[in-house]
Amino acid sequence: MCSFIAFSQETDKEIDVETEKGTYTSTGLDTETRYGFKAGINISNYSATNLDDIQDGLNNSRFGAVFGFFVDMHVAGKLRFQPEFLYSAQGAKEEALRADYLQIPLMLKFELTNFLNLQVGPQVGVKVHEFEDNFKNFDFAVNGGFGVEILENVSVEARYSLGLADMFDEDRAPNIEGKNVVIQIGVTYRL
């Protein structure tokens, strides 16, 4: 039994490929698995926080770095799957309210056009650094955003991440509640 897969760049043209078993017509979709890097900035803070019990600095967002790598795989039609491995600096402007994470977002991407996509997916994070020992070790979030290809293999992405778990440890930071909320803006480069 012989199978054949045709890889091509995204185009609006149909491509006919002749095989031993007949002619295969491709719709021009990019079915290639690609690897790449991404880097950008986070604008982060906490939501649903009991503001009476914490420092005034909590309301000020933190600007931090986000960087890592990804794999971009074709699923079906215009649907793609993009798992990522990222370092993400999050929290609030106040140093005591900062924490950094290694994160694994699992994004589904729907290609609206050859250059525009929508993204949605879950994310898990593990805390790797904190300035004060007030935070839980794991973070869970849901992400949504979009990407725009500005050059071949170069895209700009914007993403909103809404934390699902209270990040403050009840024993070390009683009466404080807060979930991570992050806006990510970055550039991706596909190899």
Helices and strands as residue ranges (DSSP letters): E 15-19, E 22-26, E 34-47, G 51-53, G 56-59, E 62-76, E 79-91, G 95-97, E 98-111, E 116-130, E 138-151, E 154-163, E 179-190
